[in-house]
């Protein structure tokens, strides 16, 4: 029988530990994985996750890593703390996946990318929309020139109220200092990544607008950014926290490529 991969999870106050992506649920259900520890600076959260997922709780991830010696780490936590965590893992030579945005300042994230490249480190950021049937089909059609000249691409995600972060143990998402921003910082990265993934070109921001009129929080609950690719295609990224369905965790979305010869839309 093959040995199980030993995985630890850092700062499980992040909602993706148990909601939406729900990493701890996934790890629990994988036959070839052993969840060897979870850490959080909030002892109540650390103990809750450890009890629910039958593992060991730590309040210091350094101690956890020294104690359990994992093969792989899923690194979560507040956005402002991510660069410090990522730098430690890179320097320690521990392969890891970290949720976006990996920081609150572009320079800090760029420094991490440079460090990972210098160290030849194994570092991943999850962008699951790349694997959607729409994205795979769009990429195939672009490669085969089925669209002709691409006029524009739309990437729109409308998610429920920001109150869900409070209820999911991540109230820091409403604090601009801890989160770095709102919908654009959190969800917009998926659209920015999709622009590069589909078009395979450099892109630049042509315009952007944000609003917090619905929740009146420190961070934006609406954002619309328009990118322009090197060949002139426009890519509209619209990300929102105003889907009026809570507590039902539902979304509204649109993905579309519009070209001179074809259009692909879901």
SEMI-930188 format. One record per residue: residue in three letters; x, y, z of N, C-alpha, C in turn. Coordinates in steps of 0.1 Angstrom, whole numbers, m for minus. Layout:
BEGIN
+--------+-------+-------+-------+-------+-------+-------+-------+-------+-------+
! residu !   nxx !   nyy !   nzz !  caxx !  cayy !  cazz !   cxx !   cyy !   czz !
+--------+-------+-------+-------+-------+-------+-------+-------+-------+-------+
!    ALA !     X !     Y !     Z !     X !     Y !     Z !     X !     Y !     Z !
...
+--------+-------+-------+-------+-------+-------+-------+-------+-------+-------+
This chain:
BEGIN
+--------+-------+-------+-------+-------+-------+-------+-------+-------+-------+
! residu !   nxx !   nyy !   nzz !  caxx !  cayy !  cazz !   cxx !   cyy !   czz !
+--------+-------+-------+-------+-------+-------+-------+-------+-------+-------+
!    UNK !     8 !   m12 !     0 !     0 !     0 !     0 !     9 !    12 !     0 !
!    UNK !     6 !    22 !    m9 !    14 !    34 !   m10 !    12 !    43 !     2 !
!    UNK !    23 !    50 !     6 !    22 !    59 !    17 !    14 !    71 !    14 !
!    UNK !     6 !    76 !    24 !    m2 !    87 !    22 !     6 !   100 !    23 !
!    UNK !     1 !   110 !    15 !     8 !   123 !    15 !     3 !   131 !    27 !
!    UNK !    13 !   136 !    35 !    10 !   143 !    47 !     8 !   158 !    45 !
!    UNK !    m4 !   163 !    47 !    m7 !   177 !    44 !   m11 !   184 !    57 !
!    UNK !    m6 !   196 !    58 !   m10 !   205 !    69 !   m17 !   218 !    63 !
!    UNK !   m25 !   224 !    71 !   m32 !   236 !    66 !   m30 !   248 !    76 !
!    UNK !   m26 !   259 !    71 !   m22 !   271 !    79 !   m33 !   281 !    79 !
!    UNK !   m36 !   286 !    90 !   m46 !   297 !    92 !   m60 !   294 !    87 !
!    UNK !   m66 !   285 !    94 !   m79 !   280 !    89 !   m91 !   289 !    92 !
!    UNK !   m88 !   301 !    97 !   m99 !   311 !    98 !  m104 !   315 !    84 !
!    UNK !   m96 !   313 !    74 !  m100 !   316 !    60 !  m112 !   308 !    56 !
!    UNK !  m122 !   314 !    51 !  m134 !   307 !    48 !  m133 !   295 !    39 !
!    UNK !  m122 !   295 !    30 !  m120 !   284 !    21 !  m116 !   271 !    28 !
!    UNK !  m113 !   273 !    41 !  m109 !   260 !    48 !  m121 !   251 !    49 !
!    UNK !  m133 !   257 !    51 !  m145 !   248 !    52 !  m157 !   252 !    44 !
!    UNK !  m156 !   264 !    37 !  m167 !   268 !    28 !  m162 !   271 !    14 !
!    UNK !  m171 !   271 !     4 !  m168 !   272 !   m10 !  m158 !   262 !   m14 !
!    UNK !  m145 !   266 !   m15 !  m135 !   256 !   m19 !  m134 !   244 !    m9 !
!    UNK !  m136 !   247 !     4 !  m137 !   237 !    14 !  m125 !   227 !    14 !
!    UNK !  m113 !   232 !    15 !  m101 !   224 !    14 !  m102 !   212 !    25 !
!    UNK !  m106 !   215 !    37 !  m106 !   205 !    47 !  m115 !   193 !    44 !
!    UNK !  m127 !   196 !    37 !  m136 !   186 !    33 !  m129 !   177 !    22 !
!    UNK !  m122 !   184 !    13 !  m116 !   176 !     2 !  m105 !   167 !     8 !
!    UNK !   m97 !   173 !    17 !   m86 !   165 !    22 !   m91 !   153 !    30 !
!    UNK !  m102 !   155 !    38 !  m108 !   144 !    45 !  m112 !   133 !    36 !
!    UNK !  m117 !   136 !    25 !  m123 !   126 !    16 !  m113 !   119 !     6 !
!    UNK !  m101 !   124 !     6 !   m91 !   118 !    m3 !   m84 !   106 !     4 !
!    UNK !   m85 !    94 !    m2 !   m79 !    82 !     4 !   m64 !    82 !     5 !
!    UNK !   m57 !    90 !    m3 !   m43 !    90 !    m3 !   m36 !   101 !     4 !
!    UNK !   m44 !   108 !    13 !   m40 !   120 !    20 !   m42 !   118 !    35 !
!    UNK !   m33 !   123 !    43 !   m34 !   123 !    57 !   m33 !   138 !    62 !
!    UNK !   m44 !   143 !    68 !   m44 !   157 !    73 !   m37 !   156 !    87 !
!    UNK !   m24 !   161 !    87 !   m16 !   159 !    99 !   m17 !   171 !   109 !
!    UNK !   m23 !   182 !   105 !   m24 !   193 !   114 !   m31 !   205 !   108 !
!    UNK !   m37 !   214 !   117 !   m42 !   226 !   113 !   m38 !   237 !   122 !
!    UNK !   m35 !   249 !   118 !   m31 !   260 !   126 !   m40 !   272 !   125 !
!    UNK !   m41 !   279 !   136 !   m48 !   292 !   135 !   m44 !   300 !   148 !
!    UNK !   m42 !   313 !   147 !   m38 !   321 !   159 !   m50 !   322 !   168 !
!    UNK !   m62 !   319 !   163 !   m74 !   319 !   172 !   m75 !   304 !   177 !
!    UNK !   m73 !   302 !   190 !   m73 !   289 !   195 !   m87 !   282 !   193 !
!    UNK !   m97 !   289 !   194 !  m111 !   283 !   193 !  m113 !   278 !   179 !
!    UNK !  m108 !   286 !   169 !  m110 !   282 !   155 !  m101 !   269 !   152 !
!    UNK !   m89 !   270 !   157 !   m79 !   259 !   155 !   m85 !   246 !   161 !
!    UNK !   m90 !   247 !   173 !   m96 !   235 !   180 !  m109 !   230 !   173 !
!    UNK !  m117 !   239 !   168 !  m129 !   235 !   161 !  m126 !   227 !   149 !
!    UNK !  m117 !   233 !   141 !  m113 !   225 !   128 !  m106 !   212 !   131 !
!    UNK !   m98 !   212 !   141 !   m91 !   199 !   145 !  m101 !   189 !   149 !
!    UNK !  m110 !   193 !   157 !  m120 !   183 !   162 !  m129 !   178 !   151 !
!    UNK !  m134 !   187 !   142 !  m142 !   184 !   131 !  m136 !   175 !   121 !
!    UNK !  m123 !   177 !   119 !  m116 !   169 !   109 !  m105 !   159 !   114 !
!    UNK !  m107 !   157 !   127 !   m99 !   146 !   134 !   m84 !   147 !   131 !
!    UNK !   m79 !   159 !   135 !   m64 !   161 !   134 !   m60 !   169 !   146 !
!    UNK !   m47 !   174 !   145 !   m41 !   181 !   157 !   m42 !   196 !   154 !
!    UNK !   m45 !   204 !   165 !   m46 !   218 !   164 !   m33 !   225 !   169 !
!    UNK !   m29 !   235 !   162 !   m18 !   244 !   167 !   m22 !   258 !   165 !
!    UNK !   m16 !   267 !   174 !   m18 !   281 !   173 !    m6 !   288 !   166 !
!    UNK !     4 !   281 !   163 !    16 !   286 !   157 !    20 !   277 !   145 !
!    UNK !    20 !   282 !   133 !    22 !   273 !   122 !    37 !   269 !   121 !
!    UNK !    46 !   277 !   127 !    60 !   273 !   127 !    61 !   260 !   136 !
!    UNK !    55 !   260 !   147 !    55 !   248 !   156 !    49 !   236 !   149 !
!    UNK !    38 !   239 !   142 !    31 !   228 !   135 !    40 !   222 !   125 !
!    UNK !    47 !   230 !   117 !    55 !   225 !   106 !    67 !   217 !   112 !
!    UNK !    73 !   222 !   123 !    84 !   215 !   129 !    79 !   202 !   136 !
!    UNK !    67 !   201 !   140 !    62 !   190 !   147 !    57 !   179 !   138 !
!    UNK !    50 !   182 !   128 !    44 !   172 !   119 !    51 !   169 !   106 !
!    UNK !    60 !   178 !   103 !    69 !   177 !    91 !    61 !   172 !    79 !
!    UNK !    52 !   181 !    74 !    43 !   177 !    63 !    50 !   176 !    49 !
!    UNK !    44 !   168 !    40 !    49 !   168 !    27 !    45 !   180 !    18 !
!    UNK !    33 !   185 !    22 !    27 !   196 !    15 !    19 !   205 !    24 !
!    UNK !    17 !   218 !    21 !    10 !   227 !    29 !    m1 !   234 !    20 !
!    UNK !   m12 !   236 !    26 !   m22 !   246 !    21 !   m22 !   258 !    30 !
!    UNK !   m18 !   269 !    24 !   m16 !   281 !    32 !   m28 !   291 !    30 !
!    UNK !   m35 !   294 !    41 !   m46 !   303 !    40 !   m43 !   316 !    48 !
!    UNK !   m54 !   321 !    55 !   m52 !   332 !    64 !   m55 !   346 !    58 !
!    UNK !   m53 !   356 !    66 !   m55 !   370 !    62 !   m46 !   374 !    50 !
!    UNK !   m51 !   381 !    41 !   m43 !   385 !    30 !   m30 !   393 !    34 !
!    UNK !   m31 !   401 !    44 !   m20 !   409 !    48 !    m9 !   400 !    54 !
!    UNK !   m12 !   388 !    59 !    m2 !   379 !    65 !     4 !   370 !    55 !
!    UNK !    m2 !   369 !    43 !     2 !   359 !    34 !    17 !   360 !    29 !
!    UNK !    22 !   372 !    26 !    36 !   373 !    22 !    46 !   367 !    32 !
!    UNK !    43 !   370 !    45 !    52 !   364 !    55 !    52 !   349 !    56 !
!    UNK !    40 !   344 !    55 !    38 !   329 !    55 !    45 !   323 !    42 !
!    UNK !    42 !   329 !    31 !    48 !   323 !    18 !    63 !   324 !    18 !
!    UNK !    68 !   335 !    23 !    83 !   336 !    23 !    89 !   325 !    32 !
!    UNK !    83 !   323 !    44 !    88 !   313 !    53 !    88 !   299 !    46 !
!    UNK !    77 !   296 !    39 !    75 !   283 !    33 !    85 !   281 !    22 !
!    UNK !    87 !   292 !    14 !    97 !   291 !     3 !   111 !   289 !     8 !
!    UNK !   115 !   297 !    18 !   128 !   296 !    24 !   130 !   282 !    30 !
!    UNK !   120 !   276 !    36 !   121 !   263 !    42 !   120 !   252 !    32 !
!    UNK !   117 !   255 !    20 !   117 !   244 !     9 !   105 !   235 !    10 !
!    UNK !    94 !   240 !    16 !    82 !   232 !    17 !    72 !   236 !     6 !
!    UNK !    68 !   226 !    m2 !    59 !   229 !   m14 !    45 !   232 !    m8 !
!    UNK !    39 !   242 !   m14 !    26 !   247 !    m9 !    17 !   253 !   m20 !
!    UNK !     4 !   253 !   m16 !    m6 !   260 !   m24 !   m11 !   271 !   m15 !
!    UNK !   m12 !   284 !   m20 !   m17 !   295 !   m12 !   m28 !   301 !   m20 !
!    UNK !   m39 !   305 !   m13 !   m50 !   312 !   m19 !   m45 !   326 !   m24 !
!    UNK !   m52 !   330 !   m35 !   m49 !   344 !   m39 !   m55 !   354 !   m29 !
!    UNK !   m50 !   366 !   m27 !   m41 !   373 !   m36 !   m26 !   372 !   m32 !
!    UNK !   m23 !   365 !   m21 !   m10 !   363 !   m16 !    m3 !   376 !   m10 !
!    UNK !   m12 !   386 !    m9 !    m7 !   398 !    m3 !   m16 !   410 !    m6 !
!    UNK !   m13 !   421 !     0 !   m22 !   433 !    m2 !   m15 !   444 !   m10 !
!    UNK !    m2 !   442 !   m14 !     5 !   451 !   m22 !    12 !   444 !   m34 !
!    UNK !    10 !   450 !   m46 !    16 !   443 !   m58 !    31 !   440 !   m56 !
!    UNK !    38 !   449 !   m50 !    53 !   448 !   m48 !    56 !   436 !   m40 !
!    UNK !    48 !   433 !   m29 !    51 !   422 !   m20 !    48 !   409 !   m28 !
!    UNK !    38 !   408 !   m36 !    35 !   396 !   m43 !    46 !   394 !   m54 !
!    UNK !    50 !   404 !   m61 !    60 !   403 !   m71 !    74 !   398 !   m65 !
!    UNK !    77 !   403 !   m53 !    89 !   398 !   m46 !    88 !   383 !   m43 !
!    UNK !    76 !   378 !   m39 !    74 !   364 !   m37 !    76 !   356 !   m49 !
!    UNK !    71 !   361 !   m60 !    73 !   354 !   m73 !    88 !   353 !   m77 !
!    UNK !    95 !   364 !   m75 !   109 !   364 !   m77 !   117 !   354 !   m68 !
!    UNK !   113 !   354 !   m56 !   120 !   345 !   m46 !   117 !   331 !   m50 !
!    UNK !   104 !   328 !   m53 !   101 !   314 !   m57 !   109 !   309 !   m69 !
!    UNK !   111 !   319 !   m79 !   118 !   315 !   m91 !   133 !   313 !   m87 !
!    UNK !   139 !   321 !   m79 !   153 !   320 !   m75 !   155 !   307 !   m68 !
!    UNK !   146 !   303 !   m59 !   147 !   291 !   m51 !   142 !   279 !   m58 !
!    UNK !   137 !   280 !   m70 !   131 !   269 !   m78 !   121 !   262 !   m69 !
!    UNK !   112 !   270 !   m62 !   102 !   265 !   m52 !    90 !   260 !   m59 !
!    UNK !    83 !   250 !   m53 !    70 !   245 !   m58 !    59 !   254 !   m51 !
!    UNK !    53 !   263 !   m58 !    43 !   272 !   m53 !    32 !   272 !   m63 !
!    UNK !    19 !   271 !   m58 !     8 !   272 !   m66 !    m3 !   281 !   m61 !
!    UNK !   m10 !   287 !   m70 !   m22 !   295 !   m66 !   m34 !   289 !   m74 !
!    UNK !   m45 !   286 !   m67 !   m56 !   280 !   m74 !   m64 !   289 !   m82 !
!    UNK !   m66 !   286 !   m95 !   m74 !   294 !  m104 !   m83 !   283 !  m111 !
!    UNK !   m94 !   278 !  m104 !  m101 !   267 !  m109 !  m110 !   270 !  m122 !
!    UNK !  m112 !   283 !  m124 !  m120 !   287 !  m136 !  m113 !   283 !  m149 !
!    UNK !  m100 !   281 !  m148 !   m93 !   277 !  m160 !   m98 !   263 !  m165 !
!    UNK !  m102 !   255 !  m155 !  m106 !   241 !  m159 !  m121 !   240 !  m162 !
!    UNK !  m128 !   251 !  m162 !  m142 !   250 !  m166 !  m144 !   246 !  m181 !
!    UNK !  m155 !   239 !  m184 !  m157 !   235 !  m198 !  m157 !   247 !  m207 !
!    UNK !  m162 !   259 !  m203 !  m162 !   271 !  m211 !  m148 !   275 !  m214 !
!    UNK !  m140 !   276 !  m204 !  m126 !   281 !  m206 !  m118 !   271 !  m215 !
!    UNK !  m120 !   258 !  m213 !  m113 !   249 !  m222 !  m117 !   250 !  m236 !
!    UNK !  m131 !   251 !  m238 !  m136 !   253 !  m252 !  m131 !   266 !  m258 !
!    UNK !  m132 !   277 !  m250 !  m128 !   290 !  m256 !  m113 !   289 !  m260 !
!    UNK !  m105 !   283 !  m252 !   m90 !   283 !  m255 !   m88 !   275 !  m267 !
!    UNK !   m95 !   264 !  m269 !   m94 !   255 !  m281 !   m99 !   263 !  m293 !
!    UNK !  m110 !   270 !  m292 !  m115 !   278 !  m304 !  m105 !   289 !  m307 !
!    UNK !   m99 !   296 !  m297 !   m90 !   306 !  m300 !   m77 !   301 !  m307 !
!    UNK !   m73 !   289 !  m302 !   m61 !   283 !  m309 !   m64 !   279 !  m323 !
!    UNK !   m76 !   276 !  m326 !   m80 !   272 !  m340 !   m85 !   283 !  m348 !
!    UNK !   m84 !   296 !  m343 !   m89 !   308 !  m349 !  m103 !   307 !  m353 !
!    UNK !  m112 !   301 !  m345 !  m126 !   300 !  m348 !  m134 !   312 !  m346 !
!    UNK !  m128 !   321 !  m337 !  m135 !   334 !  m334 !  m131 !   345 !  m345 !
!    UNK !  m120 !   343 !  m352 !  m115 !   354 !  m360 !  m110 !   364 !  m350 !
!    UNK !  m111 !   377 !  m354 !  m107 !   388 !  m345 !  m116 !   388 !  m332 !
!    UNK !  m110 !   388 !  m320 !  m118 !   388 !  m308 !  m121 !   403 !  m305 !
!    UNK !  m134 !   406 !  m304 !  m139 !   419 !  m300 !  m137 !   421 !  m285 !
!    UNK !  m144 !   412 !  m277 !  m143 !   413 !  m263 !  m146 !   400 !  m256 !
!    UNK !  m142 !   400 !  m243 !  m145 !   388 !  m234 !  m151 !   394 !  m222 !
!    UNK !  m161 !   387 !  m217 !  m168 !   390 !  m204 !  m166 !   380 !  m194 !
!    UNK !  m162 !   384 !  m182 !  m160 !   375 !  m170 !  m167 !   382 !  m159 !
!    UNK !  m179 !   377 !  m155 !  m187 !   383 !  m145 !  m191 !   373 !  m134 !
!    UNK !  m189 !   377 !  m122 !  m193 !   368 !  m110 !  m200 !   377 !  m100 !
!    UNK !  m212 !   374 !   m97 !  m219 !   381 !   m86 !  m222 !   371 !   m75 !
!    UNK !  m216 !   374 !   m63 !  m217 !   366 !   m51 !  m225 !   372 !   m41 !
!    UNK !  m230 !   365 !   m31 !  m239 !   371 !   m20 !  m231 !   381 !   m11 !
!    UNK !  m239 !   386 !    m2 !  m235 !   396 !     7 !  m222 !   393 !    14 !
!    UNK !  m215 !   404 !    18 !  m202 !   403 !    25 !  m204 !   398 !    39 !
!    UNK !  m217 !   397 !    44 !  m220 !   392 !    57 !  m216 !   377 !    58 !
!    UNK !  m215 !   371 !    47 !  m211 !   356 !    48 !  m197 !   355 !    53 !
!    UNK !  m188 !   364 !    51 !  m175 !   363 !    56 !  m175 !   364 !    71 !
!    UNK !  m183 !   372 !    77 !  m184 !   373 !    91 !  m189 !   360 !    97 !
!    UNK !  m199 !   354 !    91 !  m205 !   342 !    95 !  m196 !   330 !    93 !
!    UNK !  m186 !   331 !    84 !  m177 !   321 !    80 !  m163 !   323 !    87 !
!    UNK !  m163 !   330 !    98 !  m150 !   332 !   106 !  m140 !   340 !    99 !
!    UNK !  m144 !   348 !    89 !  m134 !   357 !    82 !  m138 !   371 !    82 !
!    UNK !  m142 !   377 !    94 !  m146 !   391 !    94 !  m136 !   401 !    89 !
!    UNK !  m123 !   397 !    89 !  m112 !   405 !    84 !  m114 !   409 !    70 !
!    UNK !  m122 !   401 !    62 !  m125 !   404 !    48 !  m131 !   418 !    46 !
!    UNK !  m137 !   423 !    57 !  m144 !   437 !    56 !  m134 !   448 !    60 !
!    UNK !  m122 !   444 !    64 !  m112 !   454 !    68 !  m102 !   456 !    57 !
!    UNK !  m101 !   468 !    52 !   m93 !   471 !    40 !   m78 !   468 !    43 !
!    UNK !   m74 !   471 !    56 !   m60 !   469 !    59 !   m56 !   454 !    59 !
!    UNK !   m65 !   445 !    64 !   m63 !   431 !    65 !   m65 !   424 !    51 !
!    UNK !   m75 !   428 !    44 !   m79 !   422 !    31 !   m72 !   428 !    19 !
!    UNK !   m69 !   441 !    20 !   m63 !   447 !     8 !   m73 !   453 !    m1 !
!    UNK !   m85 !   449 !     0 !   m96 !   454 !    m9 !  m108 !   445 !    m8 !
!    UNK !  m118 !   447 !   m16 !  m130 !   439 !   m16 !  m131 !   430 !   m28 !
!    UNK !  m142 !   431 !   m35 !  m145 !   422 !   m46 !  m134 !   421 !   m57 !
!    UNK !  m128 !   433 !   m60 !  m118 !   433 !   m70 !  m106 !   425 !   m66 !
!    UNK !  m101 !   427 !   m53 !   m90 !   420 !   m48 !   m92 !   405 !   m47 !
!    UNK !  m104 !   402 !   m42 !  m107 !   388 !   m39 !  m112 !   380 !   m51 !
!    UNK !  m121 !   385 !   m59 !  m127 !   378 !   m70 !  m120 !   382 !   m84 !
!    UNK !  m116 !   394 !   m84 !  m111 !   400 !   m97 !   m99 !   392 !  m102 !
!    UNK !   m91 !   387 !   m93 !   m79 !   379 !   m98 !   m83 !   368 !  m107 !
!    UNK !   m94 !   362 !  m105 !   m99 !   351 !  m114 !  m100 !   356 !  m128 !
!    UNK !  m106 !   368 !  m129 !  m108 !   374 !  m143 !   m95 !   378 !  m149 !
!    UNK !   m86 !   384 !  m141 !   m73 !   388 !  m146 !   m65 !   376 !  m151 !
!    UNK !   m66 !   366 !  m143 !   m59 !   353 !  m147 !   m65 !   348 !  m160 !
!    UNK !   m78 !   348 !  m161 !   m85 !   343 !  m173 !   m81 !   350 !  m185 !
!    UNK !   m79 !   363 !  m184 !   m75 !   371 !  m196 !   m62 !   366 !  m201 !
!    UNK !   m52 !   364 !  m193 !   m39 !   360 !  m197 !   m40 !   345 !  m202 !
!    UNK !   m48 !   337 !  m195 !   m49 !   323 !  m199 !   m55 !   321 !  m212 !
!    UNK !   m66 !   328 !  m215 !   m73 !   326 !  m228 !   m66 !   333 !  m239 !
!    UNK !   m62 !   346 !  m237 !   m56 !   354 !  m249 !   m42 !   351 !  m251 !
!    UNK !   m35 !   346 !  m241 !   m20 !   343 !  m242 !   m13 !   356 !  m246 !
!    UNK !   m17 !   367 !  m241 !   m10 !   380 !  m244 !    m9 !   388 !  m232 !
!    UNK !     0 !   398 !  m232 !     0 !   408 !  m221 !   m13 !   416 !  m222 !
!    UNK !   m17 !   420 !  m210 !   m29 !   429 !  m209 !   m26 !   441 !  m200 !
!    UNK !   m33 !   452 !  m202 !   m31 !   463 !  m194 !   m45 !   468 !  m190 !
!    UNK !   m46 !   475 !  m179 !   m59 !   480 !  m174 !   m62 !   493 !  m182 !
!    UNK !   m74 !   493 !  m189 !   m78 !   505 !  m196 !   m87 !   514 !  m187 !
!    UNK !   m95 !   508 !  m179 !  m104 !   516 !  m170 !  m109 !   507 !  m159 !
!    UNK !  m113 !   513 !  m148 !  m118 !   506 !  m137 !  m127 !   515 !  m128 !
!    UNK !  m137 !   509 !  m122 !  m146 !   516 !  m113 !  m150 !   507 !  m102 !
!    UNK !  m151 !   513 !   m90 !  m155 !   505 !   m78 !  m166 !   512 !   m71 !
!    UNK !  m174 !   505 !   m63 !  m184 !   511 !   m55 !  m186 !   503 !   m42 !
!    UNK !  m191 !   510 !   m31 !  m194 !   503 !   m19 !  m208 !   507 !   m15 !
!    UNK !  m217 !   511 !   m24 !  m229 !   517 !   m21 !  m239 !   508 !   m14 !
!    UNK !  m238 !   495 !   m16 !  m248 !   485 !   m10 !  m244 !   483 !     4 !
!    UNK !  m232 !   479 !     7 !  m228 !   475 !    21 !  m222 !   486 !    29 !
!    UNK !  m217 !   497 !    22 !  m211 !   508 !    28 !  m199 !   504 !    37 !
!    UNK !  m192 !   494 !    33 !  m180 !   489 !    40 !  m167 !   496 !    36 !
!    UNK !  m156 !   493 !    43 !  m143 !   499 !    39 !  m139 !   494 !    26 !
!    UNK !  m143 !   482 !    22 !  m139 !   476 !     9 !  m150 !   477 !    m1 !
!    UNK !  m147 !   476 !   m14 !  m157 !   477 !   m24 !  m166 !   464 !   m25 !
!    UNK !  m179 !   466 !   m28 !  m187 !   455 !   m30 !  m191 !   453 !   m45 !
!    UNK !  m186 !   462 !   m53 !  m188 !   462 !   m68 !  m175 !   467 !   m74 !
!    UNK !  m171 !   460 !   m85 !  m160 !   464 !   m93 !  m161 !   460 !  m108 !
!    UNK !  m158 !   469 !  m117 !  m157 !   466 !  m131 !  m144 !   472 !  m137 !
!    UNK !  m136 !   463 !  m142 !  m123 !   466 !  m148 !  m123 !   462 !  m162 !
!    UNK !  m118 !   470 !  m171 !  m117 !   467 !  m185 !  m102 !   466 !  m188 !
!    UNK !   m97 !   454 !  m193 !   m84 !   452 !  m197 !   m83 !   453 !  m213 !
!    UNK !   m72 !   456 !  m218 !   m70 !   456 !  m233 !   m57 !   448 !  m235 !
!    UNK !   m59 !   438 !  m244 !   m47 !   429 !  m247 !   m38 !   436 !  m258 !
!    UNK !   m27 !   429 !  m260 !   m17 !   435 !  m269 !   m23 !   436 !  m283 !
!    UNK !   m32 !   427 !  m287 !   m38 !   427 !  m300 !   m50 !   436 !  m301 !
!    UNK !   m55 !   441 !  m289 !   m66 !   451 !  m289 !   m79 !   445 !  m284 !
!    UNK !   m80 !   432 !  m281 !   m92 !   426 !  m275 !   m95 !   432 !  m261 !
!    UNK !  m107 !   435 !  m259 !  m111 !   440 !  m246 !  m116 !   429 !  m237 !
!    UNK !  m113 !   430 !  m224 !  m116 !   419 !  m214 !  m123 !   426 !  m202 !
!    UNK !  m136 !   424 !  m201 !  m143 !   430 !  m190 !  m144 !   421 !  m178 !
!    UNK !  m139 !   425 !  m166 !  m140 !   418 !  m154 !  m150 !   425 !  m144 !
!    UNK !  m161 !   419 !  m142 !  m171 !   424 !  m133 !  m173 !   415 !  m121 !
!    UNK !  m170 !   420 !  m109 !  m171 !   411 !   m97 !  m178 !   419 !   m86 !
!    UNK !  m187 !   411 !   m79 !  m197 !   418 !   m71 !  m201 !   410 !   m59 !
!    UNK !  m204 !   417 !   m48 !  m208 !   411 !   m35 !  m223 !   414 !   m32 !
!    UNK !  m232 !   414 !   m42 !  m245 !   419 !   m39 !  m256 !   410 !   m44 !
!    UNK !  m253 !   397 !   m46 !  m264 !   387 !   m50 !  m274 !   386 !   m38 !
!    UNK !  m286 !   390 !   m40 !  m296 !   391 !   m29 !  m302 !   378 !   m25 !
!    UNK !  m294 !   367 !   m22 !  m299 !   354 !   m19 !  m296 !   349 !    m6 !
!    UNK !  m287 !   356 !     2 !  m282 !   350 !    14 !  m294 !   348 !    24 !
!    UNK !  m294 !   337 !    32 !  m283 !   328 !    34 !  m281 !   317 !    23 !
!    UNK !  m288 !   317 !    13 !  m285 !   307 !     2 !  m273 !   312 !    m5 !
!    UNK !  m263 !   303 !    m6 !  m250 !   306 !   m11 !  m250 !   304 !   m26 !
!    UNK !  m256 !   314 !   m33 !  m258 !   313 !   m48 !  m251 !   324 !   m55 !
!    UNK !  m249 !   322 !   m68 !  m241 !   331 !   m76 !  m248 !   334 !   m89 !
!    UNK !  m245 !   345 !   m95 !  m249 !   348 !  m109 !  m236 !   350 !  m117 !
!    UNK !  m235 !   345 !  m129 !  m222 !   346 !  m136 !  m225 !   346 !  m151 !
!    UNK !  m215 !   352 !  m158 !  m215 !   351 !  m173 !  m201 !   351 !  m178 !
!    UNK !  m198 !   342 !  m187 !  m185 !   340 !  m193 !  m188 !   341 !  m208 !
!    UNK !  m181 !   350 !  m215 !  m184 !   351 !  m230 !  m172 !   355 !  m237 !
!    UNK !  m170 !   349 !  m249 !  m160 !   354 !  m259 !  m168 !   358 !  m271 !
!    UNK !  m166 !   370 !  m276 !  m173 !   375 !  m288 !  m163 !   379 !  m298 !
!    UNK !  m164 !   372 !  m310 !  m155 !   375 !  m321 !  m162 !   378 !  m334 !
!    UNK !  m154 !   380 !  m344 !  m161 !   384 !  m357 !  m168 !   372 !  m364 !
!    UNK !  m164 !   360 !  m360 !  m169 !   348 !  m367 !  m177 !   339 !  m357 !
!    UNK !  m176 !   341 !  m344 !  m183 !   332 !  m335 !  m184 !   338 !  m321 !
!    UNK !  m193 !   333 !  m313 !  m194 !   337 !  m299 !  m197 !   325 !  m290 !
!    UNK !  m190 !   324 !  m279 !  m191 !   314 !  m270 !  m196 !   320 !  m256 !
!    UNK !  m207 !   315 !  m251 !  m213 !   322 !  m239 !  m219 !   311 !  m230 !
!    UNK !  m217 !   313 !  m217 !  m224 !   305 !  m207 !  m228 !   315 !  m196 !
+--------+-------+-------+-------+-------+-------+-------+-------+-------+-------+
